[in-house]
Amino acid sequence: EQEASLLAMSRTYYKQLEEQQQQVRRLRHDMANHFTVLDGLLEADRAGDAAAYLHSLQQSPGLLKGRQFCENRVANTVLCAKAAVLAAEEVDFSADTALPEELPLPGPELGALLGNLLDNALEACRKLPPGSRWVRLTVRADRGLLALRCVNAAAAAPEEREGKFLSSKGEPGHGLGTETVRDIVRRRGGTVEFLPSQGQFSCILCLPLHEKRIRVR
């Protein structure tokens, strides 16, 4: 399931890259026309209009650099895919990430950690009106540890039953994401805390970055 989820996000990510390339090709094709318009405006002594036209041209998608969250391909793929979904839901998302190109953590597990946490954050944000939705993610890999902190706006703390969080429908849905995270962290010998508080929900986890696994019986 983790591999299938990561594959789906990879497809979304590469679709976004292809769309950006198409925008660049269209911009190059139309560049001669843009120069003609600018030249005409300047010849007519309409410098203000020329400046406005140039500014609008600079904001075209073909000139805007695609988002690059970090050097790690898996993390960058997941974050780009989830950022697009969050933006579509009018969620203010920011990510402070510092992950190297290679990590001693399987891609599906890293993708599952990031994907599930952001999915849960989105579920919480959907209960709030646009303008009040936000998610803040911080991820660092340093000195043999992966440290992650994800905080999102929340209307209320999620319902908890027998140590597991429930979905907004009162069923083990939101809990599936947190339980997946807990399982990965437990098998990797790390620690994780889910902290509901007034107006927000936080997850703080720490994973040792080594190949050794904790044997689960």
N, C-alpha and C positions, 0 to 999 in steps of 0.2 A: 504494500500500500504506500509506503514511504517513497519507493522508487517510482511508482506510477504517478504520485503527486508531484514529485520533482520533475518528471518527464513532462507533465502537463504545464508546469510553470516554465520549463525551458522552451516549450513551443510558444508560449505567450511572449516570452522575452525575445526570441528570435523573430517572431512576427513583428514586434515593435521595431527591431533593428531593420527589418526589410522595409517597413513603412518609412523610417527615417531616410533610408537610401533612396527610396522613390521620391521623397520630398527634395532631396539634394539634386537628383537628376532633373526634376521639373524646374527647380530654381536655375540650374545651369542652362537649361533649354531657353528659359525666358529672360536670361540676363541681358541679351542684346536689346530686347524691348525695354527693360528697365533703364538701361543706359540712355536710350533714345528719349524716354520720358524725362529723365533728370536733365539731359542736355537741353531739351526744349524749355523746361522750367527756368533753368539758369539763363538761357538766351533771352527769355522774356522778363528777366530781372525779377523773378519770383523766388528769391533765395529761401524765404520762409516756407513756401510750399515744397521746394526741393528738399529742405531739411526734414520736413514732416514725412515726405515720401521715403526718404532714406531711412528714417527711424522705423517706419512701418516695415520696410524691407529687412532691416536688421532683426526684427522680431519674427520673421517667417520661420516655420519649423525647420526648414532645410539648413538654416544657419545656427540654430540652437543646438548646443552640444547635448548628446544623450546623457542620461544620468549614469554616473559611475560611483557606486557606493563604496567599493573596496576592490582590492586586487584578487580576492578569492572568487573564482568563477561561479561556484555553487551559490554562495551567499549573495553575490551580485545579481544572479539570475532570479533568485527568490525575492529579493528586495525590490527589484525593478518590477516584477510581476505584481507583487502585493501593493506597491506604491501606486500602480495604475488603478487597481481596484479601490484603494482607499480614496484616491483623488476623485474617482467617479461617484463615490458615496459622500463627497464633500467633507472628508476627514483631513484635518491639518496634520500631516505626517512629517516627522524629521528623524533622521537616522545618523548617529555619530558612530561610524564603524572604522575599525582598524584591524583588518584581518589579512594575513599574508596570502600569497597565491596558493601555498600548500599548507594543509593542516592534517595532523594525524587523527582525523575524525572522518568517518565515511560520509560521503556526500549526502546520501538519503537521510542520515541522522541529523546532520547540520541543517538540511532543508526542512526536516520535520520540526526541529526546534523553532526555527524562525517562522515557518509557515503556520504552525499551530498557534503560536503566541499572537501573531498578527491577525489570524482569523478570529481568535477569541476577543482581541481588542476591537475588531470591527463589529462583532456581535454586540459588544457593550455600547459602542458609539452609536449604533443604529437606534438605540432607545432614547437618544438625545436629539434635539433639534439641530439642523445645520447652523454652524457658527459656534457650537459648543462641543464639537467633536474634535478630538485630538489624540495623537499617539506619539510618544517619544521613546526611541530605541537607542540604546548604547551598547556596543559590542566591542570587546577588546581581547586580543590574544597576546599575552605577555608573560614571560618567565614561567612557561610551562602551564599556564592556566588560561582558560577561556572564561571571561567574565561577561555576563549579559544582564542588562536591566531594561525591562519594557514596562512603561507606565502609560495608561490610557484613561481618558475621561470615562466616568461611569455614573449613571443615574443613582444606582444603589448597589450594594454589595451583592454578588450572585448568591443564590440559595445554596447552602451546603448541607449534604446529607451523608452521614457516616464517613466524614472526612473527604467527600468528593463534591465538587461543584456541579450544579445542574444547569441545564440550558434555560433560556428564557421561557421555554414551554414546560419547565418543571421536570424535564426528562434528562437522562445522562447524555447530553449533547455537548454543551460547553465543557462538561467534565471529561469527555473523550480527549479533547485537546490537551487539557492539563494532565490527564493521566498518561498520555503519550510522552509528554515532556518529562514527567516524573519517572517513567520507566527508563527512558534513555539516560537520564541523569543518574538513576540508581545503578544501572548496569555499568556506567562509566566511573562510578565511585565519586560522584560529585554531590553538591548540595543545591537545593532549590527551595524558595519560599514564595508563596502566593499571599499577598498582603492587601486585603480590601480595606479601604479607608474612605473618609468622607469625600465624595466627588471623584474618586479615582480608584484604579485597581493596579497593583504593581506585581511584577514577577522579577525576582532576583535569583540568578543561578550562577554557579561556578563549577567548571569542569576541569579536571586535570587532563592535560593534553599528552597522553602517552598511549601506547598500544595495549597496555594491560587492561583487561576487563575484570569486573567482579563476577564471579561465578554465581548464577542464579539457580536455586534449587526449588 
